[in-house]
């Protein structure tokens, strides 16, 4: 028996949230994830513990042109702007990876060229300076950078990765944190 696409997407988002929390890349209430289906977006809810989500907790928004409900993620506009500008993107992950943040606090970036996977899967990492969380300016800045490369660091606010599916966006976030760890190790 096959699982309907929207149900599978809900299950995958719940699992991805648990994976990010298990990897220490988000704390309860942090981060947000989304998937774009043909006629709707599925977003994580504002302030929820992404490591303990249930499929019913996710927020559905008609695509294109749906109105964001108040329970949608604080960074929902960022997700929408990415999907508007980049039709090939089907998933967005925003997390607060501690090693990426440690580098950013020093004005440095993860060295994406330290691993073959970094070169092949990321091909670069962009930078977005400090902008107010949840703002239109942050959404535009991140979407602009993500139009050039699939990962960006948000100064003092974490990182965002994109993918053709949720598995790819999640892998890119995990890889970004691994590269940040290796970059920090090089300086020790």
Secondary structure, 3 states (H helix, E strand, C coil): CCCCHHHHHHHHHHHHHHHHHHCCCCCCCCCEEEEECCCEEEECECCCCHHHCCHHHCEEEECCCCCCCCCECCCHHHHHHHHHHCCCCCEEEEECCHHHHHHHHCCCCCCHHHCHHHHHHHCCCEEECCCCCCCHHHHHHHHHHHCCCCEEEECCCEEEEEECCHHHHHHHHHHHHHHHHHHHHHCC
